[in-house]
Amino acid sequence: MKFELTKRIKSLPPYLFVELDRKKQEALAKGVDVIDLGIGDPDLPTPDFVVERMIEAVKKPSNHRYPSSEGSLAFRKAAAQWCSRRFGLDLDPASQVCCVIGSKEAIAHFPLAFVEGETVVLVPTPGYPVYHIGTLFCGGDTYYMPLLEENDFLPDLSAIPGDVAEKAKIMWLNYPNNPTAACATNEFFQQVVDFAKSNNIIVCHDAAYSEMTYDGYVAPSFLETPGAMDVGIEFHSLSKTFNMTGWRIGFAVGNPELVAALKKVKSNVDSGQFEAVQEAAVAALESDQSFVDKMRAIYTGRRDTLVNGLLDIGIEANRPKATFYVWFKVPQGETSASFCTKLLDEAGIVCTPGNGFGDPGEGYARMALTVDQRRLEEVLERLRNVL
Ligand SMILES: *Cc1c(COP(=O)(O)O)cnc(C)c1O
């Protein structure tokens, strides 16, 4: 037998973190005490009250059957109410909310409803790889919108050529942003709504980091923008907010036709998330959110330790007001790859080369605040020795 992979699979770029993990495994095998700041995966546990609710929920036989693909009504109501409390959104749980098996799943599947050959999808770069890959799997064409520091890492909509805007059907956005940690202004979101309406483009906003904010900053939902509900769908995740990356749960909200399209795709490829996980997620969404405040305090402390230390060493790091990433310029004379390789080889530190998220990320690197203060001090100590 000869197994011939499709062009879509053969043309996949190596998944960023797989490559990083391979290098890290090599170092570990050599006995290096590796400090991993590479992947955006919280090191702290899911809150106890969520775990307790899961233990109860898993014992209920009614939860052992197939869930519905769109999620239980109880979950969708909890998500709608959370969005109402948090953003002032008025969402109908029946038609404007869909449970997703982690937002990555939905981000990858949503394009199946709207993208086919010739369809252009506007994708920010540097950015989360799944926006492009979802497009590629549907046979569409990605048009990259560069996120440049001089524009505060917001795409310049006026730089999108007219014929591209005409063929485009979806625009992906992600604020607070991974990897740059940039935040969107309400004015920018308003420009996006106007652009989307005049060009008939669906806006998909990835809001995975909406709760990971510091110094009193409160991130808006794209859907709060006047007119956004006519053009948009927003992807939320419990992964980062409640340290639940392994649980695979989130939700999509927004325009009823767009949510219905996502449900149509999903009902044909999956059978929903385990109802017990949905019940535990309800506990997280309905809680007083003091857990989130605790996490904010911890990440603020880590951020200040790392950023102050980097600045001290002479590395131009931005102090993020959201996300758990520090995005910084690599030192003069280094590339993203050469610097990250040097850190791993000489200091046992894993961080992510900025160009791995797209060409305009060249010259930058990203560190995730996913180790404790003591390890961050160790990172700075090692950096001082190497640089
Ligand atoms: C972590 C992350 C997500 C969330 O993924 P889940 O599948 O919900 O765990 C989505 N978008 C971005 C940009 C992320 O960094």
The ligand as an SDF file (V2000), in Angstrom:
LIG
                    3D

 15 15  0  0  0  0  0  0  0  0999 V2000
   -5.1460   29.5330   23.9870 C   0  0  0  0  0  0  0  0  0  0  0  0
   -5.8050   30.1680   22.8250 C   0  0  0  0  0  0  0  0  0  0  0  0
   -7.0980   29.7980   22.4750 C   0  0  0  0  0  0  0  0  0  0  0  0
   -7.9010   28.8540   23.3330 C   0  0  0  0  0  0  0  0  0  0  0  0
   -7.8800   27.5990   22.9060 O   0  0  0  0  0  0  0  0  0  0  0  0
   -8.8350   26.4910   23.5180 P   0  0  0  0  0  0  0  0  0  0  0  0
   -9.0260   25.5990   22.3560 O   0  0  0  0  0  0  0  0  0  0  0  0
  -10.1170   27.1310   23.9660 O   0  0  0  0  0  0  0  0  0  0  0  0
   -8.0970   25.8620   24.6390 O   0  0  0  0  0  0  0  0  0  0  0  0
   -7.6990   30.4050   21.3940 C   0  0  0  0  0  0  0  0  0  0  0  0
   -7.0600   31.3900   20.7270 N   0  0  0  0  0  0  0  0  0  0  0  0
   -5.8470   31.7860   21.0590 C   0  0  0  0  0  0  0  0  0  0  0  0
   -5.2210   32.9060   20.3190 C   0  0  0  0  0  0  0  0  0  0  0  0
   -5.1660   31.1790   22.1070 C   0  0  0  0  0  0  0  0  0  0  0  0
   -3.9340   31.5730   22.4090 O   0  0  0  0  0  0  0  0  0  0  0  0
  1  2  1  0
  2  3  1  0
  2 14  2  0
  3  4  1  0
  3 10  2  0
  4  5  1  0
  5  6  1  0
  6  7  2  0
  6  8  1  0
  6  9  1  0
 10 11  1  0
 11 12  2  0
 12 13  1  0
 12 14  1  0
 14 15  1  0
M  END
$$$$
